[in-house]
Amino acid sequence: MPTPHNSAGRPLRPVLLALLAALVPLLATGVLAAPAASARDRAAPTAALTEITDFGANPSNLQMYLYVPDSVTPDPAVVVAVHYCTGSGPAMYNGTEYASLADRYGFIVVYPSVTRASKCFDVSSPQALRRGGGSDPVGIRSMVDWVVRTHGADTGRIFATGISSGAMMTNVLLGDYPDVFAAGAAFAGVPFGCFATTDGSEWNSACANGTVTRTPQQWGDLVRGAYPGYTGPRPRMQLWHGTEDDVLRHPNFGEEIKQWTNVHGLSQSPAVTDSPQPGWTRTRYGGTGDQAPVEAVSLQGVGHNLYASGMASRVIRFFGLDGSGPAPQPQPGACRVTVTTNAWNTGLTASLTLTNTGSTAISGWKLGFTLPAGQTVTGGWGATYTPSSGAVTATNAPYNGTIAPGASVGIGYQASHGGDGAAPAAFTLNGTPCSVG
């Protein structure tokens, strides 16, 4: 593909313009120049890329490009593929394998495209860093809504991925719209809110240089502050970064891990560490499988232009779109639940251990229980909880849906209460009563 031009055109002070003149070519040149992929991954897309206009609210005048494969699955998933600085939606289409993977697996791809001079996404303004605040995230949300309306897409399978500026936007989208996106994959990005500015500039040198550090709680609070009051499930996140990145330096990778593990209420210690390829260090948090809540891949000796053919397939695997089939249906099973609560004034936490006491594995589970009057779930981990009061169902997360005979999973929730901080008295697993204690 042609190398994008390197004229930044940012409305910044001359010293920053000089800096960007050096940095933007690094963001653009070769970022999509990848080694040969497998024959299946490099196959030319079979349908056409189409520009969609009048797709809804679009305060920053983004363009929308859409790839709909000739064979779309019923209730298709949607992948939003976000380009790098100086790039475009068509460049992202031509330089990545998402369209050919869409041909194989039947999902739809949206390619947002910046029209401002820098061709960088707005990940820094106060408007971009809050839900419905304006700028690029609102336009991208409108694109997703248009696809849902027009193609009957599955609102539970909306995903975002991006490179460089697009990786930063992936972080922003998952922070602003946790109820829209199920997961994201960010290649060479920075944490949500790290690039924030208040002077109208697009560039934050301190963040780019990896000198912005915060505690996990502080990073998590930035994400939670984008949508105050939201208590639903949070999107899973896959992170990629090269150790020799001299544009958005490698310390940002560790700060992203801090942020998204905190958002999910997870330990900073990985559940598993491995090396899927020479020079790669992969850590997974909150689970050990392909769809752990947080997955992070550090590439030793690799610079900012880390994206290579074949990586998109790993993204699609993380999203659960690689043809492995739908999530297993819940099966009845013998069970035991132990529960402990810690209550104070008007709040409490409850920790539950669910044990499979049967002789066969349980694949997919729903744990039912009734909260005492006056209790309302305000957050949780290890499962999704609906509704928030009364008769509640906790549904397994993607990473803990299978429970081997004799094995256990730990879940829990936070709740407010009006005076009764007691634990539920009875539980059912996929409709079968469990013993308690």
Backbone hydrogen bonds in HBPLUS format (Angstrom, degrees):
<---DONOR---> <-ACCEPTOR-->    atom                        ^
c    i                          cat <-CA-CA->   ^        H-A-AA   ^      H-
h    n   atom  resd res      DA  || num        DHA   H-A  angle D-A-AA Bond
n    s   type  num  typ     dist DA aas  dist angle  dist       angle   num
A0012-LEU N   A0010-ARG O   2.89 MM   2  5.51 135.9  2.09 103.2  90.9     1
A0016-LEU N   A0013-ARG O   2.96 MM   3  5.38 122.3  2.30 110.0 124.4     2
A0017-LEU N   A0013-ARG O   2.93 MM   4  6.23 154.0  2.00 153.5 162.0     3
A0018-ALA N   A0014-PRO O   2.88 MM   4  6.14 151.8  1.96 149.2 156.0     4
A0019-LEU N   A0015-VAL O   3.04 MM   4  6.33 151.2  2.13 137.4 145.4     5
A0020-LEU N   A0016-LEU O   2.76 MM   4  6.02 163.4  1.79 154.2 158.5     6
A0021-ALA N   A0017-LEU O   2.87 MM   4  6.03 147.2  1.97 142.9 152.0     7
A0022-ALA N   A0019-LEU O   3.04 MM   3  5.38 134.9  2.25 102.1 114.1     8
A0023-LEU N   A0019-LEU O   2.97 MM   4  6.25 147.1  2.08 142.8 153.3     9
A0024-VAL N   A0020-LEU O   2.78 MM   4  5.51 170.9  1.79 150.3 153.1    10
A0026-LEU N   A0023-LEU O   2.87 MM   3  5.29 124.2  2.18 108.3 123.3    11
A0027-LEU N   A0023-LEU O   3.09 MM   4  6.51 142.7  2.24 144.6 155.9    12
A0027-LEU N   A0024-VAL O   2.92 MM   3  4.86 118.7  2.31  94.6 110.9    13
A0028-ALA N   A0024-VAL O   2.95 MM   4  6.21 141.5  2.10 149.0 160.2    14
A0029-THR N   A0025-PRO O   2.64 MM   4  5.39 158.3  1.68 148.7 155.7    15
A0031-VAL N   A0028-ALA O   3.35 MM   3  5.73 166.9  2.36 117.7 121.4    16
A0033-ALA N   A0030-GLY O   2.90 MM   3  4.65 161.2  1.94 102.0 108.3    17
A0042-ARG N   A0038-SER O   2.99 MM   4  6.20 154.5  2.05 160.6 167.3    18
A0043-ALA N   A0040-ARG O   3.45 MM   3  5.40 160.3  2.50  98.9 104.4    19
A0050-THR N   A0066-LEU O   2.97 MM  16  5.21 168.2  1.99 148.1 151.9    20
A0066-LEU N   A0050-THR O   2.72 MM  16  5.21 160.1  1.76 151.7 158.6    21
A0052-ILE N   A0064-MET O   2.81 MM  12  5.40 163.9  1.84 151.3 156.8    22
A0061-ASN N   A0058-ASN O   3.16 MM   3  5.53 168.3  2.18 121.0 121.2    23
A0063-GLN N   A0113-SER O   2.84 MM  50  4.89 170.5  1.85 149.1 152.5    24
A0113-SER N   A0063-GLN O   2.87 MM  50  4.89 139.1  2.04 149.7 148.5    25
A0065-TYR N   A0111-TYR O   3.14 MM  46  4.94 150.2  2.23 124.8 133.0    26
A0111-TYR N   A0065-TYR O   2.73 MM  46  4.94 172.8  1.74 155.5 155.0    27
A0067-TYR N   A0109-VAL O   2.84 MM  42  5.10 163.6  1.87 158.9 160.4    28
A0109-VAL N   A0067-TYR O   3.02 MM  42  5.10 171.0  2.03 151.4 153.7    29
A0073-THR N   A0106-GLY O   3.15 MM  33  4.93 165.9  2.17 120.9 124.3    30
A0154-ASP N   A0076-PRO O   2.86 MM  78  5.65 161.4  1.89 141.5 147.1    31
A0108-ILE N   A0077-ALA O   2.98 MM  31  6.29 168.0  1.99 150.5 152.7    32
A0078-VAL N   A0157-ARG O   3.00 MM  79  6.47 159.2  2.04 159.2 164.7    33
A0159-PHE N   A0078-VAL O   2.85 MM  81  6.14 155.8  1.91 157.2 165.5    34
A0079-VAL N   A0108-ILE O   2.83 MM  29  6.25 160.8  1.87 162.2 168.7    35
A0110-VAL N   A0079-VAL O   2.86 MM  31  6.22 159.0  1.91 148.4 154.6    36
A0080-VAL N   A0159-PHE O   2.80 MM  79  6.05 161.1  1.84 140.2 146.3    37
A0161-THR N   A0080-VAL O   2.84 MM  81  6.21 153.5  1.91 171.4 170.5    38
A0081-ALA N   A0110-VAL O   2.83 MM  29  6.12 159.8  1.87 169.8 176.5    39
A0082-VAL N   A0161-THR O   2.81 MM  79  6.13 166.7  1.83 154.0 158.1    40
A0163-ILE N   A0082-VAL O   3.36 MM  81  6.78 147.8  2.47 162.7 165.9    41
A0087-GLY N   A0084-TYR O   2.96 MM   3  5.25 150.1  2.05 131.1 134.2    42
A0092-MET N   A0088-SER O   3.00 MM   4  6.26 153.6  2.07 148.3 155.1    43
A0093-TYR N   A0089-GLY O   2.94 MM   4  6.22 151.8  2.02 150.1 158.9    44
A0094-ASN N   A0090-PRO O   2.87 MM   4  6.12 157.9  1.92 149.4 154.5    45
A0095-GLY N   A0091-ALA O   2.88 MM   4  5.87 143.8  2.01 142.9 152.7    46
A0101-LEU N   A0097-GLU O   2.93 MM   4  6.14 154.3  1.99 157.0 165.4    47
A0102-ALA N   A0098-TYR O   2.82 MM   4  5.98 140.0  1.98 138.0 149.3    48
A0103-ASP N   A0099-ALA O   2.98 MM   4  6.37 145.5  2.11 143.5 152.3    49
A0104-ARG N   A0100-SER O   3.23 MM   4  6.52 147.7  2.34 136.3 144.0    50
A0105-TYR N   A0101-LEU O   2.88 MM   4  6.11 156.3  1.94 151.5 157.5    51
A0106-GLY N   A0102-ALA O   2.68 MM   4  5.08 141.2  1.83 142.2 145.5    52
A0119-LYS N   A0116-ARG O   3.07 MM   3  5.57 143.8  2.21 115.2 125.3    53
A0197-THR N   A0124-SER O   2.95 MM  73  5.30 160.2  1.99 131.6 130.2    54
A0128-ALA N   A0125-SER O   3.10 MM   3  5.32 121.6  2.46 101.2 114.8    55
A0133-GLY N   A0130-ARG O   3.03 MM   3  5.23 154.9  2.10 134.7 129.6    56
A0131-ARG N   A0226-ALA O   2.95 MM  95  5.71 175.4  1.95 149.4 148.2    57
A0140-ILE N   A0136-ASP O   2.98 MM   4  6.27 160.8  2.01 161.6 167.3    58
A0141-ARG N   A0137-PRO O   2.91 MM   4  6.08 157.0  1.96 146.4 152.9    59
A0142-SER N   A0138-VAL O   2.97 MM   4  6.26 150.7  2.06 145.9 154.0    60
A0143-MET N   A0139-GLY O   3.03 MM   4  6.40 146.8  2.14 143.1 151.9    61
A0144-VAL N   A0140-ILE O   3.07 MM   4  6.44 158.6  2.12 152.2 156.6    62
A0145-ASP N   A0141-ARG O   2.96 MM   4  6.26 164.2  1.98 152.2 156.5    63
A0146-TRP N   A0142-SER O   2.88 MM   4  6.10 152.7  1.95 147.9 155.3    64
A0147-VAL N   A0143-MET O   3.08 MM   4  6.40 156.4  2.13 149.6 155.0    65
A0148-VAL N   A0144-VAL O   2.96 MM   4  6.27 158.9  2.00 154.3 160.5    66
A0149-ARG N   A0145-ASP O   2.95 MM   4  6.18 162.3  1.98 151.1 155.3    67
A0150-THR N   A0146-TRP O   2.86 MM   4  5.93 163.5  1.88 151.2 156.4    68
A0151-HIS N   A0147-VAL O   2.82 MM   4  5.47 160.8  1.86 143.7 149.5    69
A0152-GLY N   A0148-VAL O   3.03 MM   4  4.93 122.2  2.38 126.6 131.4    70
A0157-ARG N   A0154-ASP O   3.00 MM   3  5.48 166.9  2.02 118.8 121.9    71
A0182-ALA N   A0158-ILE O   2.73 MM  24  5.69 163.5  1.75 165.6 169.7    72
A0160-ALA N   A0183-ALA O   3.21 MM  23  6.70 151.9  2.29 144.0 152.4    73
A0185-ALA N   A0160-ALA O   2.93 MM  25  6.51 138.3  2.11 142.1 154.7    74
A0162-GLY N   A0185-ALA O   3.16 MM  23  6.76 146.3  2.28 159.9 167.8    75
A0187-PHE N   A0162-GLY O   2.97 MM  25  6.15 169.6  1.99 164.1 166.8    76
A0166-GLY N   A0163-ILE O   2.84 MM   3  4.63 141.5  1.99 133.1 120.8    77
A0164-SER N   A0187-PHE O   2.84 MM  23  6.14 164.9  1.87 175.7 175.5    78
A0167-ALA N   A0164-SER O   2.87 MM   3  4.84 124.2  2.19  96.2 112.0    79
A0168-MET N   A0164-SER O   2.92 MM   4  6.32 155.5  1.98 157.4 163.7    80
A0169-MET N   A0165-SER O   2.96 MM   4  6.25 151.8  2.04 142.3 150.5    81
A0170-THR N   A0166-GLY O   2.88 MM   4  6.09 140.8  2.03 134.6 145.4    82
A0171-ASN N   A0167-ALA O   3.11 MM   4  6.49 156.0  2.17 148.7 153.0    83
A0172-VAL N   A0168-MET O   3.06 MM   4  6.39 153.6  2.13 142.9 150.6    84
A0173-LEU N   A0169-MET O   2.76 MM   4  5.99 165.3  1.78 159.1 161.7    85
A0174-LEU N   A0170-THR O   3.11 MM   4  6.28 163.9  2.13 151.2 154.8    86
A0175-GLY N   A0171-ASN O   3.09 MM   4  6.27 140.4  2.25 139.4 150.2    87
A0175-GLY N   A0172-VAL O   3.11 MM   3  5.07 123.5  2.44  94.1 108.9    88
A0176-ASP N   A0172-VAL O   2.80 MM   4  6.00 167.9  1.81 162.6 165.2    89
A0177-TYR N   A0173-LEU O   2.85 MM   4  5.67 160.3  1.89 146.7 152.8    90
A0180-VAL N   A0177-TYR O   3.05 MM   3  5.28 159.7  2.10 108.2 114.7    91
A0181-PHE N   A0177-TYR O   3.20 MM   4  6.46 166.8  2.22 166.5 166.8    92
A0236-ARG N   A0182-ALA O   3.12 MM  54  6.51 153.9  2.19 139.4 133.5    93
A0184-GLY N   A0236-ARG O   2.91 MM  52  6.38 138.6  2.08 142.2 154.5    94
A0238-GLN N   A0184-GLY O   2.86 MM  54  6.14 150.2  1.95 142.6 152.6    95
A0186-ALA N   A0238-GLN O   2.84 MM  52  6.31 156.5  1.89 164.4 165.9    96
A0240-TRP N   A0186-ALA O   2.91 MM  54  6.13 147.0  2.02 170.0 164.4    97
A0188-ALA N   A0240-TRP O   2.87 MM  52  5.91 174.2  1.87 146.4 147.8    98
A0194-CYS N   A0191-PRO O   3.16 MM   3  5.42 165.5  2.18 123.4 127.0    99
A0196-ALA N   A0193-GLY O   3.28 MM   3  5.24 163.0  2.31 107.8 109.8   100
A0208-ALA N   A0204-ASN O   2.97 MM   4  6.20 172.7  1.98 158.2 160.6   101
A0209-ASN N   A0205-SER O   2.86 MM   4  5.94 154.8  1.93 150.7 156.3   102
A0211-THR N   A0206-ALA O   3.03 MM   5  5.41 159.3  2.08 169.2 163.8   103
A0210-GLY N   A0207-CYS O   2.91 MM   3  5.16 159.6  1.95 111.6 118.0   104
A0249-ARG N   A0208-ALA O   2.90 MM  41  6.16 153.5  1.97 173.1 165.3   105
A0219-TRP N   A0215-THR O   2.99 MM   4  6.30 165.7  2.01 161.9 165.2   106
A0220-GLY N   A0216-PRO O   2.83 MM   4  5.99 163.5  1.86 151.4 156.8   107
A0221-ASP N   A0217-GLN O   2.81 MM   4  5.98 150.0  1.89 146.7 155.1   108
A0222-LEU N   A0218-GLN O   3.20 MM   4  6.49 143.8  2.33 141.8 149.9   109
A0222-LEU N   A0219-TRP O   3.14 MM   3  5.29 126.4  2.44  97.9 111.3   110
A0223-VAL N   A0219-TRP O   3.40 MM   4  6.86 153.7  2.47 147.8 153.3   111
A0224-ARG N   A0220-GLY O   2.94 MM   4  6.25 169.2  1.95 156.2 159.2   112
A0225-GLY N   A0221-ASP O   2.79 MM   4  5.83 144.0  1.92 142.6 152.1   113
A0226-ALA N   A0223-VAL O   3.07 MM   3  5.46 154.2  2.14 109.6 117.4   114
A0227-TYR N   A0224-ARG O   3.36 MM   3  5.86 152.8  2.44 110.0 116.1   115
A0230-TYR N   A0227-TYR O   3.20 MM   3  5.92 161.6  2.24 142.3 143.2   116
A0237-MET N   A0293-PRO O   2.93 MM  56  6.39 156.3  1.98 154.6 159.1   117
A0295-GLU N   A0237-MET O   2.94 MM  58  6.41 156.9  1.99 153.2 159.5   118
A0239-LEU N   A0295-GLU O   2.75 MM  56  6.21 156.2  1.81 152.5 160.6   119
A0297-VAL N   A0239-LEU O   2.76 MM  58  6.09 157.7  1.80 151.9 159.0   120
A0241-HIS N   A0297-VAL O   3.08 MM  56  6.59 146.0  2.20 162.4 166.6   121
A0299-LEU N   A0241-HIS O   2.88 MM  58  6.15 161.6  1.92 149.6 154.4   122
A0245-ASP N   A0242-GLY O   3.32 MM   3  5.40 157.0  2.37 113.6 111.6   123
A0243-THR N   A0299-LEU O   3.00 MM  56  6.01 164.7  2.02 145.4 145.4   124
A0244-GLU N   A0302-VAL O   2.86 MM  58  5.29 147.4  1.96 141.3 143.1   125
A0252-ASN N   A0249-ARG O   3.00 MM   3  6.09 162.6  2.03 135.3 138.7   126
A0253-PHE N   A0250-HIS O   2.84 MM   3  5.42 147.1  1.95 121.0 129.9   127
A0255-GLU N   A0251-PRO O   3.21 MM   4  6.57 153.1  2.28 146.9 154.7   128
A0256-GLU N   A0252-ASN O   2.88 MM   4  6.14 150.1  1.97 147.5 155.2   129
A0257-ILE N   A0253-PHE O   3.06 MM   4  6.40 156.7  2.12 148.7 154.9   130
A0258-LYS N   A0254-GLY O   3.00 MM   4  6.29 158.9  2.05 145.4 150.7   131
A0259-GLN N   A0255-GLU O   2.99 MM   4  6.22 159.8  2.03 145.9 151.1   132
A0260-TRP N   A0256-GLU O   2.98 MM   4  6.23 172.2  1.98 164.8 163.0   133
A0261-THR N   A0257-ILE O   3.03 MM   4  5.96 158.7  2.07 150.7 156.5   134
A0262-ASN N   A0258-LYS O   3.09 MM   4  6.12 154.9  2.16 142.1 149.3   135
A0263-VAL N   A0259-GLN O   2.92 MM   4  6.20 156.4  1.98 148.0 155.3   136
A0264-HIS N   A0260-TRP O   3.17 MM   4  6.25 146.8  2.29 133.7 141.1   137
A0266-LEU N   A0261-THR O   2.75 MM   5  4.92 175.2  1.75 152.1 150.5   138
A0265-GLY N   A0262-ASN O   2.91 MM   3  4.80 155.2  1.97 102.0 110.1   139
A0271-ALA N   A0284-ARG O   2.65 MM  13  5.71 144.5  1.77 150.6 163.3   140
A0284-ARG N   A0272-VAL O   3.02 MM  12  5.52 155.7  2.08 160.0 163.4   141
A0274-ASP N   A0282-ARG O   2.90 MM   8  5.32 157.9  1.95 149.5 157.0   142
A0282-ARG N   A0274-ASP O   2.81 MM   8  5.32 175.0  1.82 157.9 158.6   143
A0280-TRP N   A0277-GLN O   2.97 MM   3  5.42 160.4  2.01 141.0 141.3   144
A0300-GLN N   A0279-GLY O   2.81 MM  21  5.05 169.8  1.82 161.0 157.4   145
A0281-THR N   A0298-SER O   2.92 MM  17  5.19 155.6  1.98 148.4 156.2   146
A0298-SER N   A0281-THR O   2.89 MM  17  5.19 166.5  1.91 147.7 149.2   147
A0283-THR N   A0296-ALA O   2.85 MM  13  5.28 159.0  1.89 153.4 160.2   148
A0296-ALA N   A0283-THR O   2.85 MM  13  5.28 162.5  1.88 158.6 163.2   149
A0285-TYR N   A0294-VAL O   2.86 MM   9  5.19 163.7  1.89 159.5 161.3   150
A0302-VAL N   A0299-LEU O   3.37 MM   3  5.70 163.9  2.40 129.4 127.5   151
A0306-LEU N   A0304-HIS O   2.85 MM   2  5.45 137.0  2.03 103.5  91.0   152
A0311-MET N   A0308-ALA O   3.12 MM   3  5.95 163.6  2.15 140.1 144.6   153
A0314-ARG N   A0311-MET O   2.97 MM   3  5.13 122.7  2.31  99.4 114.1   154
A0315-VAL N   A0311-MET O   3.02 MM   4  6.44 145.7  2.14 146.9 157.3   155
A0316-ILE N   A0312-ALA O   2.90 MM   4  6.22 161.7  1.93 153.8 157.6   156
A0317-ARG N   A0313-SER O   2.95 MM   4  6.17 148.1  2.06 139.7 148.6   157
A0318-PHE N   A0314-ARG O   2.99 MM   4  6.21 158.1  2.04 142.3 147.8   158
A0319-PHE N   A0315-VAL O   2.85 MM   4  6.20 149.8  1.95 149.7 159.1   159
A0320-GLY N   A0316-ILE O   3.03 MM   4  6.15 119.0  2.42 132.7 147.5   160
A0321-LEU N   A0316-ILE O   2.95 MM   5  5.32 165.3  1.97 158.6 156.9   161
A0320-GLY N   A0317-ARG O   2.98 MM   3  5.00 141.5  2.13  98.1 110.0   162
A0357-THR N   A0334-ALA O   3.13 MM  23  5.24 142.7  2.28 111.1 118.2   163
A0435-SER N   A0335-CYS O   3.12 MM 100  6.45 162.3  2.15 146.0 140.9   164
A0336-ARG N   A0355-THR O   2.99 MM  19  5.16 143.7  2.12 141.0 148.8   165
A0355-THR N   A0336-ARG O   2.87 MM  19  5.16 168.6  1.88 159.3 162.5   166
A0337-VAL N   A0435-SER O   2.85 MM  98  6.29 157.1  1.90 156.2 162.5   167
A0437-GLY N   A0337-VAL O   2.81 MM 100  6.12 161.4  1.84 145.8 150.1   168
A0338-THR N   A0353-THR O   3.06 MM  15  5.24 156.7  2.12 142.1 149.3   169
A0353-THR N   A0338-THR O   2.87 MM  15  5.24 157.5  1.92 152.7 159.0   170
A0340-THR N   A0351-SER O   3.02 MM  11  5.41 155.3  2.08 147.6 155.4   171
A0351-SER N   A0340-THR O   2.86 MM  11  5.41 161.8  1.90 160.6 166.1   172
A0342-ASN N   A0349-THR O   2.89 MM   7  5.33 151.9  1.97 153.6 160.2   173
A0349-THR N   A0342-ASN O   3.03 MM   7  5.33 144.7  2.15 130.2 140.6   174
A0344-TRP N   A0347-GLY O   2.79 MM   3  5.37 165.4  1.81 160.2 158.0   175
A0347-GLY N   A0344-TRP O   2.68 MM   3  5.37 157.7  1.73 157.5 165.6   176
A0417-HIS N   A0346-THR O   2.83 MM  71  5.08 152.1  1.91 126.7 128.6   177
A0348-LEU N   A0415-ALA O   2.86 MM  67  5.38 133.9  2.07 160.9 164.2   178
A0415-ALA N   A0348-LEU O   2.97 MM  67  5.38 159.8  2.01 148.6 149.9   179
A0350-ALA N   A0413-TYR O   2.90 MM  63  5.46 158.3  1.94 161.6 167.3   180
A0413-TYR N   A0350-ALA O   2.97 MM  63  5.46 148.8  2.07 145.7 155.6   181
A0352-LEU N   A0411-ILE O   2.82 MM  59  5.29 168.4  1.83 146.8 150.3   182
A0411-ILE N   A0352-LEU O   2.90 MM  59  5.29 163.0  1.93 153.1 158.8   183
A0354-LEU N   A0409-VAL O   2.88 MM  55  5.36 164.2  1.91 165.4 165.3   184
A0409-VAL N   A0354-LEU O   2.91 MM  55  5.36 148.0  2.01 143.8 153.6   185
A0356-ASN N   A0407-ALA O   2.95 MM  51  5.76 165.1  1.98 174.0 176.8   186
A0406-GLY N   A0356-ASN O   2.79 MM  50  5.29 150.0  1.88 152.9 159.5   187
A0362-ILE N   A0403-ILE O   2.92 MM  41  5.10 164.2  1.94 141.3 144.8   188
A0403-ILE N   A0362-ILE O   2.84 MM  41  5.10 153.9  1.91 143.7 152.6   189
A0364-GLY N   A0401-GLY O   2.69 MM  37  4.59 169.7  1.70 135.8 137.7   190
A0396-ASN N   A0365-TRP O   3.16 MM  31  5.72 166.2  2.18 162.2 160.5   191
A0430-ASN N   A0366-LYS O   2.82 MM  64  5.14 170.5  1.83 158.2 157.8   192
A0367-LEU N   A0394-ALA O   2.83 MM  27  5.02 165.2  1.85 151.8 151.6   193
A0394-ALA N   A0367-LEU O   2.80 MM  27  5.02 172.9  1.81 148.2 149.7   194
A0368-GLY N   A0428-THR O   2.73 MM  60  4.96 161.7  1.76 149.9 155.3   195
A0428-THR N   A0368-GLY O   2.91 MM  60  4.96 148.3  2.01 136.4 143.6   196
A0369-PHE N   A0392-VAL O   3.03 MM  23  5.52 158.7  2.07 158.4 163.0   197
A0392-VAL N   A0369-PHE O   2.76 MM  23  5.52 148.0  1.86 167.0 173.2   198
A0371-LEU N   A0390-GLY O   2.97 MM  19  5.32 161.3  2.01 147.2 143.7   199
A0375-GLN N   A0372-PRO O   3.16 MM   3  5.92 157.4  2.21 145.5 145.6   200
A0376-THR N   A0416-SER O   2.97 MM  40  5.30 149.3  2.07 141.5 147.3   201
A0416-SER N   A0376-THR O   2.90 MM  40  5.30 152.2  1.98 148.9 151.2   202
A0377-VAL N   A0388-SER O   2.66 MM  11  4.75 164.4  1.69 149.4 149.9   203
A0378-THR N   A0414-GLN O   2.83 MM  36  5.56 162.3  1.86 131.9 138.0   204
A0414-GLN N   A0379-GLY O   2.77 MM  35  5.15 164.5  1.79 135.8 139.0   205
A0381-TRP N   A0412-GLY O   2.91 MM  31  5.48 160.3  1.95 146.8 147.1   206
A0412-GLY N   A0381-TRP O   3.18 MM  31  5.48 155.2  2.24 150.5 145.4   207
A0384-THR N   A0395-THR O   3.01 MM  11  5.26 153.1  2.08 141.4 148.6   208
A0395-THR N   A0384-THR O   2.87 MM  11  5.26 156.4  1.92 149.1 154.4   209
A0386-THR N   A0393-THR O   3.10 MM   7  5.44 161.1  2.14 143.3 147.7   210
A0393-THR N   A0386-THR O   2.77 MM   7  5.44 157.3  1.82 141.7 148.3   211
A0400-ASN N   A0397-ALA O   3.32 MM   3  5.63 158.6  2.37 111.2 116.7   212
A0407-ALA N   A0404-ALA O   2.91 MM   3  5.19 162.5  1.94 132.2 135.0   213
A0434-CYS N   A0427-PHE O   2.91 MM   7  5.54 160.6  1.95 146.8 143.1   214
A0429-LEU N   A0432-THR O   2.72 MM   3  5.09 160.8  1.76 149.2 146.8   215
A0432-THR N   A0429-LEU O   2.98 MM   3  5.09 167.2  2.00 113.3 115.6   216
